[in-house]
């Protein structure tokens, strides 16, 4: 899926339970960034039992960062350099 998105010029964020050794290698498969959905270390049983909750929270955090970045780009485009003021 990531490769197809990249071929279409779309950025790809992978959300995973945890980020392990070698995770950076997913970039070769078309993933631009990755993040863990777990807020803290916990047992596998708890992680699986609350997976939906954690995925929802991680998705919201990721989208808030995307929106923050978009606002920063908009703001930067409307501000004049300090030497012009």
C-alpha positions in Angstrom: 0.0 0.0 0.0 2.8 2.4 0.9 4.5 1.9 -2.5 1.2 2.6 -4.3 0.7 5.8 -2.3 4.3 6.9 -3.1 3.7 6.3 -6.8 0.7 8.6 -6.6 2.9 11.3 -4.8 1.1 10.8 -1.4 2.9 10.9 1.9 2.7 7.8 4.0 2.7 7.6 7.8 2.8 4.1 9.4 1.3 3.7 12.9 2.5 0.6 14.7 2.2 -1.0 18.1 5.9 -0.4 18.8 8.9 0.7 16.9 11.6 -1.9 16.9 15.1 -2.3 15.7 15.4 -1.8 11.9 12.1 0.2 11.7 13.8 2.8 9.6 14.0 0.2 6.8 10.3 0.7 6.0 11.3 4.0 4.3 12.6 2.0 1.4 9.1 0.6 1.0 7.5 4.0 0.7 6.8 5.0 4.3 7.8 8.6 5.0 7.4 8.4 8.8 6.4 5.9 11.5 5.2 6.2 15.0 4.2 3.9 17.9 0.6 3.9 19.1 1.5 2.8 22.6 1.6 5.6 25.2 3.8 3.7 27.6 5.3 0.2 28.1 2.7 -2.4 28.9 1.8 -6.0 28.7 0.9 -7.5 25.3 -2.5 -8.4 26.7 -3.2 -4.8 27.7 -1.9 -3.5 24.4 -4.1 -5.8 22.4 -7.1 -5.1 24.6 -6.8 -1.4 24.2 -5.5 -1.3 20.7 -8.5 0.5 19.2 -8.2 3.2 21.8 -4.5 3.6 21.2 -4.9 3.7 17.5 -7.6 6.4 17.7 -5.4 8.5 20.0 -2.3 8.1 17.8 -4.3 9.0 14.7 -5.6 12.1 16.3 -2.1 13.1 17.4 -0.7 12.5 13.9 -3.4 14.6 12.3 -2.9 17.4 14.8 0.8 17.5 13.8 -0.1 17.6 10.1 -2.5 20.5 10.7 0.1 22.3 12.8 2.6 21.9 10.0 0.1 23.2 7.4 -0.6 26.2 9.5 3.1 26.9 10.0 3.6 26.8 6.2 0.7 29.2 5.7 2.0 31.6 8.3 5.6 31.5 6.9 4.2 32.3 3.5 2.5 35.5 4.8 5.2 36.9 7.0 7.9 39.3 5.7 11.5 38.8 6.8 12.4 40.8 9.9 14.8 43.0 7.9 11.8 44.3 5.8 9.8 45.5 8.8 
